[in-house]
Each structure stands twice: as structure tokens, then as C-alpha cells.
Amino acid sequence: MAGHSKWANIQHRKGRQDEKRGKVWTRVIREIMVAARQGGGDITANPRLRLAVEKAKAANMPADTVKRNIDKATGSLEGVTYEEIRYEGYGIGGAAIIVDTMTDNRVRTVAEVRHAFSKYGGNLGTEGSVAFQFKHCGQLVFAPGTSEDQVMEIALEAGADDVIRDDDGAIEVLTPPAAFEAVKNALEAAGLQAEIAEVTWRAENSIPLTGDDAARMQKLLDVIEDLDDVQDVFHNAEIDA
């Protein structure tokens, strides 16, 4: 199945995230604590915690830091309790935005998110106002030049829903969230390493933004992503970098 050109936009997003590495440990720790609190501290029995620990390893977080935060979340050590809150809204040109947060102070978080939207040209919406424009799924993206036939054979056998060849040659593998880990492991076992591998909210349709609109949208996203309580931001804008 063919898809639109996404590679440049994906690389742009990855580059912006790389620039924000200072916040990575904070976000990973919160993800570990919420995953452990909800599903227990046993990594073998908790897929969400396994993925969070993988992120921690990728960020070079020491193993004792990981264990200490799992212990805090499961009650072995005293620690802060975080709750997950999702916000939805619109950015420049009507682009849809989902903001996932983890917070110990709901009042502070909603005030900061609302202020960011209103100050930088967006509008904070109500629950469900934009989520219907996204699909919750596992997503693995392979660089242009990767063998589509090889990816398709392995991914579909391992439980993927779809394999998409974008216009620029990148290969996207989409999975049910529960099958993401199995598909990722099967592809890696065959020597196929994805540039992006995550359980995400994938936009069903995109809104191209160029020039001033692209710059304003990027500013809005940067401000939201820089908020202390924000874990992830998903949107359907194709920003002309």
C-alpha cells in the first residue's frame, strides 16, 4: 500500500526531539513509574514497563535509577504519584494536536497547557474533539532504500496490520498496540532496525503548513513540548522545514 511523503517530516520531528534531550530522563522516569504502578514492577509481565525501560536504556539511564523508580511506584520506596491526563486542541491552520501529560498537580498542568495554546495561536478543545483524527497503533518507520518485500513478509507474519510505502521510499509498519513488541522483535531479529519505533497516535490525514504558518505551528509545538508535565505531543501537521 502506498502512502504520502512523510520521511522528511519524521526526520524533522526526530531532530527536534534530539534537541530536547535534557527532558528525556524526566519523561522516562514518569513513564516507568506510571507503568509500574498500573501493571506491577515485573518487567516480564508488564509490556508497557518493558518499553519504558528500553527507553531508559536508550537514554543511558543507570540501572539503579530505573530500579529505584520502579520501587517508588510499587510502594517499596516513598515517591510522588503521577496521573495521566490527555488534552486535545487545534493549532495553526486547524491542525489537530493531542497532548499527553503526567502530573502530580492537575490544576497547574491544565493552566499551563491552556496558556500555551491560547498565547501561540491554538485553541484547547474538549475531550474527543480531535482524537477521532488519529489511530492508536504501533509504528515502525524504516529509511528509504529498505527492502519493502522483506519488511512486509516479516511484519505481517509477526502480526502487523499494514505495511505502507511512502512516496519518498520510507517504509511504515503499523501494528495493533498489543502486537508492537512482537513485530519489532521479529524485524530486529532479521537485521531490520527502524529509525522510529513507538506506540503512538498516528494521524489519519495530514495538514500541510508552509512559510509563516509552519513557523508558528513549530513554535506552538515547541512551547507545549517544553512544559514540565508534558510527555508526548502528537499532531497532524506536515511542517515544511
C-alpha positions in Angstrom: 0.0 0.0 0.0 1.3 3.4 -0.9 1.3 6.5 1.4 2.2 10.1 1.4 5.7 11.5 1.8 6.4 11.5 5.5 10.2 10.8 5.8 11.3 14.5 5.9 8.6 15.3 8.5 9.5 12.3 10.6 13.2 13.1 10.5 12.4 16.8 11.4 10.4 15.6 14.4 13.2 13.2 15.5 15.7 16.0 15.2 13.6 18.4 17.3 13.3 15.6 20.0 17.0 15.1 20.0 17.5 18.8 20.8 15.4 18.3 23.9 17.4 15.5 25.4 17.6 17.4 28.7 14.0 16.4 29.4 14.3 12.8 28.4 15.2 11.3 31.8 12.4 13.2 33.5 9.8 11.9 31.0 11.2 8.3 31.0 11.1 8.2 34.9 7.5 9.3 34.9 6.6 6.7 32.3 8.4 4.0 34.3 6.6 5.0 37.5 3.1 5.1 35.9 3.7 1.8 34.0 4.9 0.1 37.2 2.1 1.4 39.3 -0.5 0.3 36.8 0.9 -3.0 35.7 3.3 -4.0 38.5 7.1 -4.0 38.8 7.7 -7.3 37.0 9.2 -6.3 33.6 8.5 -9.8 32.1 4.8 -9.5 32.9 4.3 -5.7 32.1 4.8 -4.8 28.4 4.4 -1.1 29.0 7.1 -1.1 31.6 9.4 -3.1 29.3 9.1 -0.4 26.7 9.7 2.3 29.2 12.9 0.5 30.5 14.0 0.2 26.8 13.7 4.0 26.5 15.7 4.4 29.7 18.5 2.2 28.3 18.5 4.2 25.1 18.8 7.4 27.1 21.8 5.8 29.0 19.9 5.9 32.3 21.7 3.8 35.1 20.0 0.5 36.0 19.9 1.5 39.7 17.9 4.7 38.7 15.4 2.6 36.8 15.0 0.1 39.7 14.7 2.9 42.3 11.8 4.4 40.4 10.1 1.1 39.9 10.3 0.6 43.6 8.9 4.0 44.3 5.9 3.3 42.0 5.2 -0.1 43.5 5.3 1.1 47.1 8.8 -0.2 48.1 10.0 3.4 48.4 8.2 6.6 49.1 7.7 8.7 45.9 5.4 11.1 44.0 2.2 9.8 42.5 1.6 10.9 38.9 -1.7 10.7 37.0 -2.1 10.7 33.2 -4.2 13.4 31.6 -4.7 13.9 27.8 -5.6 17.2 26.3 -6.8 17.9 22.8 -6.9 21.0 20.7 -6.2 22.8 17.4 -3.1 24.6 16.2 -2.3 26.7 13.2 -4.5 26.1 10.1 -6.8 23.9 12.1 -4.1 21.2 12.6 -5.1 18.7 15.3 -3.0 18.3 18.5 -3.0 15.7 21.2 -1.0 16.4 24.4 -0.3 13.6 26.8 0.8 14.6 30.3 1.8 13.0 33.6 1.3 15.3 36.6 1.1 15.5 40.3 -0.9 18.7 40.1 -3.8 18.6 37.6 -4.7 22.3 38.2 -1.2 23.5 37.3 -1.0 21.3 34.2 -4.3 22.4 32.6 -3.4 26.0 33.3 0.0 25.7 31.6 -1.4 23.8 28.6 -4.3 26.2 28.1 -1.9 29.2 28.3 0.4 27.7 25.7 -2.4 27.1 23.3 -4.0 30.5 23.7 -0.8 32.5 23.6 0.7 30.9 20.5 -2.3 30.7 18.2 -4.0 27.5 19.1 -7.3 26.5 20.9 -7.6 24.0 23.6 -10.6 21.7 22.9 -12.7 19.3 24.8 -12.1 15.6 25.3 -12.7 13.8 22.0 -12.5 16.9 19.9 -9.6 15.7 17.7 -8.8 12.2 18.8 -11.0 10.7 16.1 -8.5 12.0 13.6 -5.8 9.7 15.0 -5.3 6.0 15.2 -3.7 4.4 18.3 -1.1 2.0 17.0 2.4 0.7 16.9 4.5 2.4 14.3 7.9 1.4 12.9 9.5 3.6 10.2 12.4 2.3 8.0 14.6 4.6 5.9 14.2 4.8 2.1 16.1 2.0 0.5 14.9 -0.6 2.9 13.5 -3.8 1.3 9.8 -3.5 1.3 9.3 -7.2 0.4 11.4 -8.3 3.4 9.8 -5.9 5.8 6.3 -6.9 4.6 6.9 -10.6 4.9 8.3 -10.5 8.4 6.0 -7.8 9.7 2.7 -9.4 8.6 3.8 -12.8 9.7 4.5 -11.3 13.2 1.1 -9.7 13.5 1.3 -6.3 11.8 -1.8 -4.7 10.4 -0.3 -2.9 7.4 2.9 -2.1 5.6 3.0 1.3 3.8 5.5 2.5 1.3 5.5 6.3 1.4 6.1 8.5 -1.7 9.7 9.2 -0.7 10.6 5.5 -0.2 10.3 5.2 3.5 8.5 2.1 4.8 6.0 2.3 7.6 4.8 -0.7 9.6 1.6 -0.3 11.6 0.6 -2.8 14.3 -2.1 -3.1 17.0 -0.6 -1.7 20.2 -0.5 -5.2 21.8 1.4 -6.6 18.8 4.0 -3.8 18.6 6.7 -5.6 20.7 6.4 -8.9 18.8 6.6 -7.2 15.4 9.6 -5.0 16.5 11.5 -8.0 17.8 10.8 -10.1 14.7 12.1 -7.3 12.4 15.2 -6.7 14.6 16.0 -10.4 14.6 16.1 -10.2 10.8 18.5 -7.3 11.0 15.9 -4.6 10.2 16.4 -1.6 12.5 13.7 1.0 12.5 14.5 4.8 12.6 11.3 5.3 14.6 9.7 2.6 16.8 6.9 3.6 19.1 3.4 3.1 20.2 1.8 6.3 19.0 -1.2 8.3 17.9 -0.8 8.3 14.1 -2.7 11.0 12.2 -5.2 9.6 9.6 -4.9 12.7 7.5 -2.3 15.5 7.4 -2.5 19.3 7.0 0.5 20.8 5.1 1.8 24.0 6.5 4.5 26.2 4.9 6.1 29.6 5.5 4.8 31.6 8.4 2.1 29.1 9.3 4.8 26.3 9.5 7.0 28.6 11.8 4.0 29.5 14.0 3.0 25.8 14.3 6.5 24.8 15.2 6.7 27.5 17.9 3.4 26.3 19.4 4.6 22.7 19.4 7.9 23.7 21.0 6.3 25.6 23.8 3.9 22.7 24.6 6.7 20.1 24.5 8.8 22.2 26.8 6.2 22.2 29.6 7.4 20.2 32.5 4.4 17.9 32.7 4.2 17.1 29.0 5.2 13.5 28.0 4.2 13.4 24.3 2.7 15.6 21.7 1.0 14.2 18.5 -0.3 16.3 15.6 -1.4 16.0 12.0 0.6 19.0 10.6 3.1 18.4 7.9 5.6 21.1 8.6 7.7 22.4 5.8 11.1 22.5 7.4 
